[in-house]
Amino acid sequence: MKIKEIRNLTNEELNAKLTSVKAELFNLRFQHATGNLANPMLLNSLKKDIAKIKTVLTERELGINNSNSDKKVKA
């Protein structure tokens, strides 16, 4: 999931997405423990998605606007 996609979601959608990603990570950890996980890189990908979602939620809580972060600042 890309950060731009995450930023376009509402807070309610982000909280729902966070819950579903955490549940998926939980299930993949069980599969990994039993040796049934086909792609172990999914664990890292889901952890990064969780971090991205939490970052966006925290930015919104603190009122930080990162819409200009993609643009270069001229000195």
mmJSON file of the N, C-alpha and C atoms, coordinates in Angstrom:
{"data_MODEL":{"atom_site":{
"group_PDB":["ATOM","ATOM","ATOM","ATOM","ATOM","ATOM","ATOM","ATOM","ATOM","ATOM","ATOM","ATOM","ATOM","ATOM","ATOM","ATOM","ATOM","ATOM","ATOM","ATOM","ATOM","ATOM","ATOM","ATOM","ATOM","ATOM","ATOM","ATOM","ATOM","ATOM","ATOM","ATOM","ATOM","ATOM","ATOM","ATOM","ATOM","ATOM","ATOM","ATOM","ATOM","ATOM","ATOM","ATOM","ATOM","ATOM","ATOM","ATOM","ATOM","ATOM","ATOM","ATOM","ATOM","ATOM","ATOM","ATOM","ATOM","ATOM","ATOM","ATOM","ATOM","ATOM","ATOM","ATOM","ATOM","ATOM","ATOM","ATOM","ATOM","ATOM","ATOM","ATOM","ATOM","ATOM","ATOM","ATOM","ATOM","ATOM","ATOM","ATOM","ATOM","ATOM","ATOM","ATOM","ATOM","ATOM","ATOM","ATOM","ATOM","ATOM","ATOM","ATOM","ATOM","ATOM","ATOM","ATOM","ATOM","ATOM","ATOM","ATOM","ATOM","ATOM","ATOM","ATOM","ATOM","ATOM","ATOM","ATOM","ATOM","ATOM","ATOM","ATOM","ATOM","ATOM","ATOM","ATOM","ATOM","ATOM","ATOM","ATOM","ATOM","ATOM","ATOM","ATOM","ATOM","ATOM","ATOM","ATOM","ATOM","ATOM","ATOM","ATOM","ATOM","ATOM","ATOM","ATOM","ATOM","ATOM","ATOM","ATOM","ATOM","ATOM","ATOM","ATOM","ATOM","ATOM","ATOM","ATOM","ATOM","ATOM","ATOM","ATOM","ATOM","ATOM","ATOM","ATOM","ATOM","ATOM","ATOM","ATOM","ATOM","ATOM","ATOM","ATOM","ATOM","ATOM","ATOM","ATOM","ATOM","ATOM","ATOM","ATOM","ATOM","ATOM","ATOM","ATOM","ATOM","ATOM","ATOM","ATOM","ATOM","ATOM","ATOM","ATOM","ATOM","ATOM","ATOM","ATOM","ATOM","ATOM","ATOM","ATOM","ATOM","ATOM","ATOM","ATOM","ATOM","ATOM","ATOM","ATOM","ATOM","ATOM","ATOM","ATOM","ATOM","ATOM","ATOM","ATOM","ATOM","ATOM","ATOM","ATOM","ATOM","ATOM","ATOM","ATOM","ATOM","ATOM","ATOM","ATOM","ATOM","ATOM","ATOM","ATOM","ATOM"],
"id":[1,2,3,4,5,6,7,8,9,10,11,12,13,14,15,16,17,18,19,20,21,22,23,24,25,26,27,28,29,30,31,32,33,34,35,36,37,38,39,40,41,42,43,44,45,46,47,48,49,50,51,52,53,54,55,56,57,58,59,60,61,62,63,64,65,66,67,68,69,70,71,72,73,74,75,76,77,78,79,80,81,82,83,84,85,86,87,88,89,90,91,92,93,94,95,96,97,98,99,100,101,102,103,104,105,106,107,108,109,110,111,112,113,114,115,116,117,118,119,120,121,122,123,124,125,126,127,128,129,130,131,132,133,134,135,136,137,138,139,140,141,142,143,144,145,146,147,148,149,150,151,152,153,154,155,156,157,158,159,160,161,162,163,164,165,166,167,168,169,170,171,172,173,174,175,176,177,178,179,180,181,182,183,184,185,186,187,188,189,190,191,192,193,194,195,196,197,198,199,200,201,202,203,204,205,206,207,208,209,210,211,212,213,214,215,216,217,218,219,220,221,222,223,224,225],
"type_symbol":["N","C","C","N","C","C","N","C","C","N","C","C","N","C","C","N","C","C","N","C","C","N","C","C","N","C","C","N","C","C","N","C","C","N","C","C","N","C","C","N","C","C","N","C","C","N","C","C","N","C","C","N","C","C","N","C","C","N","C","C","N","C","C","N","C","C","N","C","C","N","C","C","N","C","C","N","C","C","N","C","C","N","C","C","N","C","C","N","C","C","N","C","C","N","C","C","N","C","C","N","C","C","N","C","C","N","C","C","N","C","C","N","C","C","N","C","C","N","C","C","N","C","C","N","C","C","N","C","C","N","C","C","N","C","C","N","C","C","N","C","C","N","C","C","N","C","C","N","C","C","N","C","C","N","C","C","N","C","C","N","C","C","N","C","C","N","C","C","N","C","C","N","C","C","N","C","C","N","C","C","N","C","C","N","C","C","N","C","C","N","C","C","N","C","C","N","C","C","N","C","C","N","C","C","N","C","C","N","C","C","N","C","C","N","C","C","N","C","C","N","C","C","N","C","C"],
"label_atom_id":["N","CA","C","N","CA","C","N","CA","C","N","CA","C","N","CA","C","N","CA","C","N","CA","C","N","CA","C","N","CA","C","N","CA","C","N","CA","C","N","CA","C","N","CA","C","N","CA","C","N","CA","C","N","CA","C","N","CA","C","N","CA","C","N","CA","C","N","CA","C","N","CA","C","N","CA","C","N","CA","C","N","CA","C","N","CA","C","N","CA","C","N","CA","C","N","CA","C","N","CA","C","N","CA","C","N","CA","C","N","CA","C","N","CA","C","N","CA","C","N","CA","C","N","CA","C","N","CA","C","N","CA","C","N","CA","C","N","CA","C","N","CA","C","N","CA","C","N","CA","C","N","CA","C","N","CA","C","N","CA","C","N","CA","C","N","CA","C","N","CA","C","N","CA","C","N","CA","C","N","CA","C","N","CA","C","N","CA","C","N","CA","C","N","CA","C","N","CA","C","N","CA","C","N","CA","C","N","CA","C","N","CA","C","N","CA","C","N","CA","C","N","CA","C","N","CA","C","N","CA","C","N","CA","C","N","CA","C","N","CA","C","N","CA","C","N","CA","C","N","CA","C","N","CA","C","N","CA","C","N","CA","C"],
"label_alt_id":[null,null,null,null,null,null,null,null,null,null,null,null,null,null,null,null,null,null,null,null,null,null,null,null,null,null,null,null,null,null,null,null,null,null,null,null,null,null,null,null,null,null,null,null,null,null,null,null,null,null,null,null,null,null,null,null,null,null,null,null,null,null,null,null,null,null,null,null,null,null,null,null,null,null,null,null,null,null,null,null,null,null,null,null,null,null,null,null,null,null,null,null,null,null,null,null,null,null,null,null,null,null,null,null,null,null,null,null,null,null,null,null,null,null,null,null,null,null,null,null,null,null,null,null,null,null,null,null,null,null,null,null,null,null,null,null,null,null,null,null,null,null,null,null,null,null,null,null,null,null,null,null,null,null,null,null,null,null,null,null,null,null,null,null,null,null,null,null,null,null,null,null,null,null,null,null,null,null,null,null,null,null,null,null,null,null,null,null,null,null,null,null,null,null,null,null,null,null,null,null,null,null,null,null,null,null,null,null,null,null,null,null,null,null,null,null,null,null,null,null,null,null,null,null,null],
"label_comp_id":["MET","MET","MET","LYS","LYS","LYS","ILE","ILE","ILE","LYS","LYS","LYS","GLU","GLU","GLU","ILE","ILE","ILE","ARG","ARG","ARG","ASN","ASN","ASN","LEU","LEU","LEU","THR","THR","THR","ASN","ASN","ASN","GLU","GLU","GLU","GLU","GLU","GLU","LEU","LEU","LEU","ASN","ASN","ASN","ALA","ALA","ALA","LYS","LYS","LYS","LEU","LEU","LEU","THR","THR","THR","SER","SER","SER","VAL","VAL","VAL","LYS","LYS","LYS","ALA","ALA","ALA","GLU","GLU","GLU","LEU","LEU","LEU","PHE","PHE","PHE","ASN","ASN","ASN","LEU","LEU","LEU","ARG","ARG","ARG","PHE","PHE","PHE","GLN","GLN","GLN","HIS","HIS","HIS","ALA","ALA","ALA","THR","THR","THR","GLY","GLY","GLY","ASN","ASN","ASN","LEU","LEU","LEU","ALA","ALA","ALA","ASN","ASN","ASN","PRO","PRO","PRO","MET","MET","MET","LEU","LEU","LEU","LEU","LEU","LEU","ASN","ASN","ASN","SER","SER","SER","LEU","LEU","LEU","LYS","LYS","LYS","LYS","LYS","LYS","ASP","ASP","ASP","ILE","ILE","ILE","ALA","ALA","ALA","LYS","LYS","LYS","ILE","ILE","ILE","LYS","LYS","LYS","THR","THR","THR","VAL","VAL","VAL","LEU","LEU","LEU","THR","THR","THR","GLU","GLU","GLU","ARG","ARG","ARG","GLU","GLU","GLU","LEU","LEU","LEU","GLY","GLY","GLY","ILE","ILE","ILE","ASN","ASN","ASN","ASN","ASN","ASN","SER","SER","SER","ASN","ASN","ASN","SER","SER","SER","ASP","ASP","ASP","LYS","LYS","LYS","LYS","LYS","LYS","VAL","VAL","VAL","LYS","LYS","LYS","ALA","ALA","ALA"],
"label_asym_id":["A","A","A","A","A","A","A","A","A","A","A","A","A","A","A","A","A","A","A","A","A","A","A","A","A","A","A","A","A","A","A","A","A","A","A","A","A","A","A","A","A","A","A","A","A","A","A","A","A","A","A","A","A","A","A","A","A","A","A","A","A","A","A","A","A","A","A","A","A","A","A","A","A","A","A","A","A","A","A","A","A","A","A","A","A","A","A","A","A","A","A","A","A","A","A","A","A","A","A","A","A","A","A","A","A","A","A","A","A","A","A","A","A","A","A","A","A","A","A","A","A","A","A","A","A","A","A","A","A","A","A","A","A","A","A","A","A","A","A","A","A","A","A","A","A","A","A","A","A","A","A","A","A","A","A","A","A","A","A","A","A","A","A","A","A","A","A","A","A","A","A","A","A","A","A","A","A","A","A","A","A","A","A","A","A","A","A","A","A","A","A","A","A","A","A","A","A","A","A","A","A","A","A","A","A","A","A","A","A","A","A","A","A","A","A","A","A","A","A","A","A","A","A","A","A"],
"label_entity_id":["1","1","1","1","1","1","1","1","1","1","1","1","1","1","1","1","1","1","1","1","1","1","1","1","1","1","1","1","1","1","1","1","1","1","1","1","1","1","1","1","1","1","1","1","1","1","1","1","1","1","1","1","1","1","1","1","1","1","1","1","1","1","1","1","1","1","1","1","1","1","1","1","1","1","1","1","1","1","1","1","1","1","1","1","1","1","1","1","1","1","1","1","1","1","1","1","1","1","1","1","1","1","1","1","1","1","1","1","1","1","1","1","1","1","1","1","1","1","1","1","1","1","1","1","1","1","1","1","1","1","1","1","1","1","1","1","1","1","1","1","1","1","1","1","1","1","1","1","1","1","1","1","1","1","1","1","1","1","1","1","1","1","1","1","1","1","1","1","1","1","1","1","1","1","1","1","1","1","1","1","1","1","1","1","1","1","1","1","1","1","1","1","1","1","1","1","1","1","1","1","1","1","1","1","1","1","1","1","1","1","1","1","1","1","1","1","1","1","1","1","1","1","1","1","1"],
"label_seq_id":[1,1,1,2,2,2,3,3,3,4,4,4,5,5,5,6,6,6,7,7,7,8,8,8,9,9,9,10,10,10,11,11,11,12,12,12,13,13,13,14,14,14,15,15,15,16,16,16,17,17,17,18,18,18,19,19,19,20,20,20,21,21,21,22,22,22,23,23,23,24,24,24,25,25,25,26,26,26,27,27,27,28,28,28,29,29,29,30,30,30,31,31,31,32,32,32,33,33,33,34,34,34,35,35,35,36,36,36,37,37,37,38,38,38,39,39,39,40,40,40,41,41,41,42,42,42,43,43,43,44,44,44,45,45,45,46,46,46,47,47,47,48,48,48,49,49,49,50,50,50,51,51,51,52,52,52,53,53,53,54,54,54,55,55,55,56,56,56,57,57,57,58,58,58,59,59,59,60,60,60,61,61,61,62,62,62,63,63,63,64,64,64,65,65,65,66,66,66,67,67,67,68,68,68,69,69,69,70,70,70,71,71,71,72,72,72,73,73,73,74,74,74,75,75,75],
"pdbx_PDB_ins_code":[null,null,null,null,null,null,null,null,null,null,null,null,null,null,null,null,null,null,null,null,null,null,null,null,null,null,null,null,null,null,null,null,null,null,null,null,null,null,null,null,null,null,null,null,null,null,null,null,null,null,null,null,null,null,null,null,null,null,null,null,null,null,null,null,null,null,null,null,null,null,null,null,null,null,null,null,null,null,null,null,null,null,null,null,null,null,null,null,null,null,null,null,null,null,null,null,null,null,null,null,null,null,null,null,null,null,null,null,null,null,null,null,null,null,null,null,null,null,null,null,null,null,null,null,null,null,null,null,null,null,null,null,null,null,null,null,null,null,null,null,null,null,null,null,null,null,null,null,null,null,null,null,null,null,null,null,null,null,null,null,null,null,null,null,null,null,null,null,null,null,null,null,null,null,null,null,null,null,null,null,null,null,null,null,null,null,null,null,null,null,null,null,null,null,null,null,null,null,null,null,null,null,null,null,null,null,null,null,null,null,null,null,null,null,null,null,null,null,null,null,null,null,null,null,null],
"Cartn_x":[0.842,0.0,0.892,0.591,1.392,0.858,1.767,1.417,0.367,0.395,-0.603,-1.996,-2.092,-3.381,-3.884,-2.972,-3.34,-3.814,-3.144,-3.506,-4.873,-5.344,-6.65,-7.805,-7.528,-8.575,-8.968,-10.201,-10.646,-10.121,-10.251,-9.787,-10.524,-11.826,-12.601,-12.122,-11.867,-11.363,-9.974,-9.143,-7.804,-7.866,-8.745,-8.875,-9.38,-10.311,-10.81,-9.709,-8.947,-7.846,-6.778,-6.485,-5.495,-5.923,-7.181,-7.698,-7.585,-7.924,-7.874,-6.438,-5.518,-4.116,-3.507,-3.861,-3.365,-3.881,-5.146,-5.708,-5.016,-4.744,-4.051,-2.628,-1.946,-0.605,-0.632,-1.633,-1.794,-1.929,-2.765,-2.966,-1.698,-0.976,0.255,1.335,1.341,2.314,2.062,0.794,0.478,0.913,0.663,1.089,2.606,3.297,4.762,5.268,4.618,5.032,4.82,3.796,3.524,4.226,4.891,5.629,4.779,3.59,2.683,2.714,3.557,3.592,4.424,3.814,4.503,5.466,5.066,5.875,6.128,7.264,7.525,7.723,7.938,8.092,6.779,5.663,4.38,4.354,5.05,5.106,5.712,6.837,7.485,6.618,5.97,5.113,3.948,3.332,2.209,2.661,3.826,4.354,4.586,5.092,5.324,4.009,2.994,1.684,1.091,1.244,0.758,1.462,2.765,3.531,3.078,2.824,2.374,1.021,0.104,-1.235,-1.149,-0.367,-0.224,0.43,1.372,2.034,1.042,0.21,-0.775,-1.791,-2.228,-3.171,-2.55,-1.295,-0.61,-0.417,-0.065,0.086,-1.216,-2.319,-3.615,-3.984,-3.643,-3.935,-3.156,-1.916,-1.071,-1.259,-2.004,-2.251,-1.091,-0.277,0.868,0.394,0.741,0.337,1.559,1.576,2.702,2.367,1.408,1.059,2.159,2.981,4.065,5.37,5.386,6.633,7.109,6.201,6.581,7.257,7.081,7.641,9.005,9.886,11.222,11.161,11.866,11.922,13.143,12.922,14.035,14.69,15.99,16.722,16.973],
"Cartn_y":[-1.165,0.0,1.235,2.16,3.367,4.446,5.33,6.37,7.326,7.579,8.465,7.862,6.541,5.867,5.977,5.859,5.928,7.333,8.344,9.729,10.104,9.402,9.706,9.1,8.231,7.598,8.487,8.312,9.055,8.345,9.001,8.416,7.12,7.08,5.875,4.724,5.036,4.023,3.542,4.472,4.103,3.189,3.495,2.642,1.253,1.181,-0.112,-0.888,-0.18,-0.814,-1.314,-0.52,-0.904,-2.182,-2.273,-3.468,-4.693,-4.534,-5.673,-6.104,-5.149,-5.487,-6.185,-5.725,-6.386,-7.815,-8.031,-9.381,-10.271,-9.73,-10.495,-10.849,-9.902,-10.156,-11.256,-11.225,-12.247,-13.636,-13.732,-15.013,-15.478,-14.546,-14.923,-15.382,-14.814,-15.258,-16.71,-17.093,-18.492,-19.397,-18.963,-19.751,-19.892,-18.842,-18.877,-19.838,-19.826,-20.685,-22.161,-22.452,-23.841,-24.267,-23.33,-23.654,-23.657,-23.073,-23.057,-21.756,-20.829,-19.523,-19.609,-19.308,-19.417,-18.255,-17.048,-15.865,-15.125,-15.363,-14.712,-13.2,-12.672,-11.223,-10.486,-11.209,-10.582,-10.037,-10.681,-10.209,-8.806,-8.614,-7.298,-6.26,-6.641,-5.719,-5.247,-6.169,-5.792,-4.92,-5.205,-4.37,-2.945,-2.811,-1.476,-0.758,-1.5,-0.893,-0.388,-1.159,-0.738,0.552,0.618,1.813,3.025,2.836,3.942,4.46,3.552,3.955,4.703,4.188,4.859,6.227,6.345,7.627,8.658,8.284,9.215,9.611,8.649,8.972,9.936,9.736,10.617,12.008,12.072,13.373,14.152,13.469,14.145,14.582,13.779,14.113,15.357,15.449,16.583,17.784,17.606,18.7,18.975,17.981,18.139,17.932,18.863,18.779,18.434,17.255,16.821,16.824,17.617,17.653,18.311,19.155,19.821,19.054,17.92,17.177,16.554,16.367,15.78,16.808,18.078,19.142,19.531,19.903,20.343,21.788,22.071,23.43,24.113,25.293,26.053,26.902,26.872,27.623,29.043],
"Cartn_z":[0.0,0.0,0.0,-0.859,-0.978,-0.038,0.364,1.332,0.767,-0.543,-1.149,-1.05,-1.196,-1.054,0.379,1.324,2.735,3.091,2.579,2.892,2.337,1.302,0.712,1.503,2.47,3.268,4.451,4.915,6.097,7.352,8.484,9.744,10.071,9.801,10.07,9.178,7.911,6.984,7.4,7.879,8.322,9.544,10.479,11.661,11.286,10.349,9.892,9.165,8.344,7.605,8.576,9.602,10.602,11.32,11.668,12.335,11.436,10.153,9.241,8.952,8.841,8.577,9.798,11.001,12.218,12.312,11.946,11.972,10.944,9.775,8.745,9.184,9.822,10.337,11.398,12.253,13.284,12.658,11.618,10.943,10.228,9.622,8.922,9.897,11.099,12.096,12.501,12.589,12.887,11.747,10.515,9.365,9.341,9.685,9.71,10.795,11.933,13.035,12.711,11.932,11.575,10.292,9.641,8.418,7.168,7.226,6.079,5.289,5.671,5.011,3.748,2.606,1.321,1.091,1.488,1.24,2.556,3.194,4.477,4.378,3.185,3.03,3.274,3.268,3.572,4.988,5.894,7.278,7.329,6.655,6.64,5.954,4.88,4.153,5.018,5.742,6.6,7.764,8.325,9.408,8.916,7.7,7.141,6.872,6.406,6.189,7.497,8.567,9.879,10.308,10.099,10.474,9.658,8.373,7.525,7.989,8.289,8.73,10.058,10.991,12.289,12.138,11.223,10.983,10.482,9.52,8.977,10.052,10.852,11.923,12.943,13.279,14.219,13.625,12.352,11.695,11.736,11.476,11.496,12.903,13.893,15.283,15.711,15.263,15.628,14.703,13.624,12.693,11.765,11.521,10.627,9.198,8.322,6.916,6.087,5.488,4.664,3.188,2.772,1.353,0.527,1.155,0.438,0.509,1.186,1.354,0.053,-0.919,-2.19,-3.107,-2.812,-3.641,-3.106,-4.011,-3.601,-3.135,-2.09,-1.55,-2.134,-2.717,-3.291,-2.225,-2.195,-1.184,-1.612],
"occupancy":[1.0,1.0,1.0,1.0,1.0,1.0,1.0,1.0,1.0,1.0,1.0,1.0,1.0,1.0,1.0,1.0,1.0,1.0,1.0,1.0,1.0,1.0,1.0,1.0,1.0,1.0,1.0,1.0,1.0,1.0,1.0,1.0,1.0,1.0,1.0,1.0,1.0,1.0,1.0,1.0,1.0,1.0,1.0,1.0,1.0,1.0,1.0,1.0,1.0,1.0,1.0,1.0,1.0,1.0,1.0,1.0,1.0,1.0,1.0,1.0,1.0,1.0,1.0,1.0,1.0,1.0,1.0,1.0,1.0,1.0,1.0,1.0,1.0,1.0,1.0,1.0,1.0,1.0,1.0,1.0,1.0,1.0,1.0,1.0,1.0,1.0,1.0,1.0,1.0,1.0,1.0,1.0,1.0,1.0,1.0,1.0,1.0,1.0,1.0,1.0,1.0,1.0,1.0,1.0,1.0,1.0,1.0,1.0,1.0,1.0,1.0,1.0,1.0,1.0,1.0,1.0,1.0,1.0,1.0,1.0,1.0,1.0,1.0,1.0,1.0,1.0,1.0,1.0,1.0,1.0,1.0,1.0,1.0,1.0,1.0,1.0,1.0,1.0,1.0,1.0,1.0,1.0,1.0,1.0,1.0,1.0,1.0,1.0,1.0,1.0,1.0,1.0,1.0,1.0,1.0,1.0,1.0,1.0,1.0,1.0,1.0,1.0,1.0,1.0,1.0,1.0,1.0,1.0,1.0,1.0,1.0,1.0,1.0,1.0,1.0,1.0,1.0,1.0,1.0,1.0,1.0,1.0,1.0,1.0,1.0,1.0,1.0,1.0,1.0,1.0,1.0,1.0,1.0,1.0,1.0,1.0,1.0,1.0,1.0,1.0,1.0,1.0,1.0,1.0,1.0,1.0,1.0,1.0,1.0,1.0,1.0,1.0,1.0,1.0,1.0,1.0,1.0,1.0,1.0,1.0,1.0,1.0,1.0,1.0,1.0],
"B_iso_or_equiv":[0.0,0.0,0.0,0.0,0.0,0.0,0.0,0.0,0.0,0.0,0.0,0.0,0.0,0.0,0.0,0.0,0.0,0.0,0.0,0.0,0.0,0.0,0.0,0.0,0.0,0.0,0.0,0.0,0.0,0.0,0.0,0.0,0.0,0.0,0.0,0.0,0.0,0.0,0.0,0.0,0.0,0.0,0.0,0.0,0.0,0.0,0.0,0.0,0.0,0.0,0.0,0.0,0.0,0.0,0.0,0.0,0.0,0.0,0.0,0.0,0.0,0.0,0.0,0.0,0.0,0.0,0.0,0.0,0.0,0.0,0.0,0.0,0.0,0.0,0.0,0.0,0.0,0.0,0.0,0.0,0.0,0.0,0.0,0.0,0.0,0.0,0.0,0.0,0.0,0.0,0.0,0.0,0.0,0.0,0.0,0.0,0.0,0.0,0.0,0.0,0.0,0.0,0.0,0.0,0.0,0.0,0.0,0.0,0.0,0.0,0.0,0.0,0.0,0.0,0.0,0.0,0.0,0.0,0.0,0.0,0.0,0.0,0.0,0.0,0.0,0.0,0.0,0.0,0.0,0.0,0.0,0.0,0.0,0.0,0.0,0.0,0.0,0.0,0.0,0.0,0.0,0.0,0.0,0.0,0.0,0.0,0.0,0.0,0.0,0.0,0.0,0.0,0.0,0.0,0.0,0.0,0.0,0.0,0.0,0.0,0.0,0.0,0.0,0.0,0.0,0.0,0.0,0.0,0.0,0.0,0.0,0.0,0.0,0.0,0.0,0.0,0.0,0.0,0.0,0.0,0.0,0.0,0.0,0.0,0.0,0.0,0.0,0.0,0.0,0.0,0.0,0.0,0.0,0.0,0.0,0.0,0.0,0.0,0.0,0.0,0.0,0.0,0.0,0.0,0.0,0.0,0.0,0.0,0.0,0.0,0.0,0.0,0.0,0.0,0.0,0.0,0.0,0.0,0.0,0.0,0.0,0.0,0.0,0.0,0.0],
"pdbx_formal_charge":[null,null,null,null,null,null,null,null,null,null,null,null,null,null,null,null,null,null,null,null,null,null,null,null,null,null,null,null,null,null,null,null,null,null,null,null,null,null,null,null,null,null,null,null,null,null,null,null,null,null,null,null,null,null,null,null,null,null,null,null,null,null,null,null,null,null,null,null,null,null,null,null,null,null,null,null,null,null,null,null,null,null,null,null,null,null,null,null,null,null,null,null,null,null,null,null,null,null,null,null,null,null,null,null,null,null,null,null,null,null,null,null,null,null,null,null,null,null,null,null,null,null,null,null,null,null,null,null,null,null,null,null,null,null,null,null,null,null,null,null,null,null,null,null,null,null,null,null,null,null,null,null,null,null,null,null,null,null,null,null,null,null,null,null,null,null,null,null,null,null,null,null,null,null,null,null,null,null,null,null,null,null,null,null,null,null,null,null,null,null,null,null,null,null,null,null,null,null,null,null,null,null,null,null,null,null,null,null,null,null,null,null,null,null,null,null,null,null,null,null,null,null,null,null,null],
"auth_seq_id":[1,1,1,2,2,2,3,3,3,4,4,4,5,5,5,6,6,6,7,7,7,8,8,8,9,9,9,10,10,10,11,11,11,12,12,12,13,13,13,14,14,14,15,15,15,16,16,16,17,17,17,18,18,18,19,19,19,20,20,20,21,21,21,22,22,22,23,23,23,24,24,24,25,25,25,26,26,26,27,27,27,28,28,28,29,29,29,30,30,30,31,31,31,32,32,32,33,33,33,34,34,34,35,35,35,36,36,36,37,37,37,38,38,38,39,39,39,40,40,40,41,41,41,42,42,42,43,43,43,44,44,44,45,45,45,46,46,46,47,47,47,48,48,48,49,49,49,50,50,50,51,51,51,52,52,52,53,53,53,54,54,54,55,55,55,56,56,56,57,57,57,58,58,58,59,59,59,60,60,60,61,61,61,62,62,62,63,63,63,64,64,64,65,65,65,66,66,66,67,67,67,68,68,68,69,69,69,70,70,70,71,71,71,72,72,72,73,73,73,74,74,74,75,75,75],
"auth_comp_id":["MET","MET","MET","LYS","LYS","LYS","ILE","ILE","ILE","LYS","LYS","LYS","GLU","GLU","GLU","ILE","ILE","ILE","ARG","ARG","ARG","ASN","ASN","ASN","LEU","LEU","LEU","THR","THR","THR","ASN","ASN","ASN","GLU","GLU","GLU","GLU","GLU","GLU","LEU","LEU","LEU","ASN","ASN","ASN","ALA","ALA","ALA","LYS","LYS","LYS","LEU","LEU","LEU","THR","THR","THR","SER","SER","SER","VAL","VAL","VAL","LYS","LYS","LYS","ALA","ALA","ALA","GLU","GLU","GLU","LEU","LEU","LEU","PHE","PHE","PHE","ASN","ASN","ASN","LEU","LEU","LEU","ARG","ARG","ARG","PHE","PHE","PHE","GLN","GLN","GLN","HIS","HIS","HIS","ALA","ALA","ALA","THR","THR","THR","GLY","GLY","GLY","ASN","ASN","ASN","LEU","LEU","LEU","ALA","ALA","ALA","ASN","ASN","ASN","PRO","PRO","PRO","MET","MET","MET","LEU","LEU","LEU","LEU","LEU","LEU","ASN","ASN","ASN","SER","SER","SER","LEU","LEU","LEU","LYS","LYS","LYS","LYS","LYS","LYS","ASP","ASP","ASP","ILE","ILE","ILE","ALA","ALA","ALA","LYS","LYS","LYS","ILE","ILE","ILE","LYS","LYS","LYS","THR","THR","THR","VAL","VAL","VAL","LEU","LEU","LEU","THR","THR","THR","GLU","GLU","GLU","ARG","ARG","ARG","GLU","GLU","GLU","LEU","LEU","LEU","GLY","GLY","GLY","ILE","ILE","ILE","ASN","ASN","ASN","ASN","ASN","ASN","SER","SER","SER","ASN","ASN","ASN","SER","SER","SER","ASP","ASP","ASP","LYS","LYS","LYS","LYS","LYS","LYS","VAL","VAL","VAL","LYS","LYS","LYS","ALA","ALA","ALA"],
"auth_asym_id":["A","A","A","A","A","A","A","A","A","A","A","A","A","A","A","A","A","A","A","A","A","A","A","A","A","A","A","A","A","A","A","A","A","A","A","A","A","A","A","A","A","A","A","A","A","A","A","A","A","A","A","A","A","A","A","A","A","A","A","A","A","A","A","A","A","A","A","A","A","A","A","A","A","A","A","A","A","A","A","A","A","A","A","A","A","A","A","A","A","A","A","A","A","A","A","A","A","A","A","A","A","A","A","A","A","A","A","A","A","A","A","A","A","A","A","A","A","A","A","A","A","A","A","A","A","A","A","A","A","A","A","A","A","A","A","A","A","A","A","A","A","A","A","A","A","A","A","A","A","A","A","A","A","A","A","A","A","A","A","A","A","A","A","A","A","A","A","A","A","A","A","A","A","A","A","A","A","A","A","A","A","A","A","A","A","A","A","A","A","A","A","A","A","A","A","A","A","A","A","A","A","A","A","A","A","A","A","A","A","A","A","A","A","A","A","A","A","A","A","A","A","A","A","A","A"],
"auth_atom_id":["N","CA","C","N","CA","C","N","CA","C","N","CA","C","N","CA","C","N","CA","C","N","CA","C","N","CA","C","N","CA","C","N","CA","C","N","CA","C","N","CA","C","N","CA","C","N","CA","C","N","CA","C","N","CA","C","N","CA","C","N","CA","C","N","CA","C","N","CA","C","N","CA","C","N","CA","C","N","CA","C","N","CA","C","N","CA","C","N","CA","C","N","CA","C","N","CA","C","N","CA","C","N","CA","C","N","CA","C","N","CA","C","N","CA","C","N","CA","C","N","CA","C","N","CA","C","N","CA","C","N","CA","C","N","CA","C","N","CA","C","N","CA","C","N","CA","C","N","CA","C","N","CA","C","N","CA","C","N","CA","C","N","CA","C","N","CA","C","N","CA","C","N","CA","C","N","CA","C","N","CA","C","N","CA","C","N","CA","C","N","CA","C","N","CA","C","N","CA","C","N","CA","C","N","CA","C","N","CA","C","N","CA","C","N","CA","C","N","CA","C","N","CA","C","N","CA","C","N","CA","C","N","CA","C","N","CA","C","N","CA","C","N","CA","C","N","CA","C","N","CA","C","N","CA","C","N","CA","C","N","CA","C"],
"pdbx_PDB_model_num":[1,1,1,1,1,1,1,1,1,1,1,1,1,1,1,1,1,1,1,1,1,1,1,1,1,1,1,1,1,1,1,1,1,1,1,1,1,1,1,1,1,1,1,1,1,1,1,1,1,1,1,1,1,1,1,1,1,1,1,1,1,1,1,1,1,1,1,1,1,1,1,1,1,1,1,1,1,1,1,1,1,1,1,1,1,1,1,1,1,1,1,1,1,1,1,1,1,1,1,1,1,1,1,1,1,1,1,1,1,1,1,1,1,1,1,1,1,1,1,1,1,1,1,1,1,1,1,1,1,1,1,1,1,1,1,1,1,1,1,1,1,1,1,1,1,1,1,1,1,1,1,1,1,1,1,1,1,1,1,1,1,1,1,1,1,1,1,1,1,1,1,1,1,1,1,1,1,1,1,1,1,1,1,1,1,1,1,1,1,1,1,1,1,1,1,1,1,1,1,1,1,1,1,1,1,1,1,1,1,1,1,1,1,1,1,1,1,1,1,1,1,1,1,1,1]
}}}
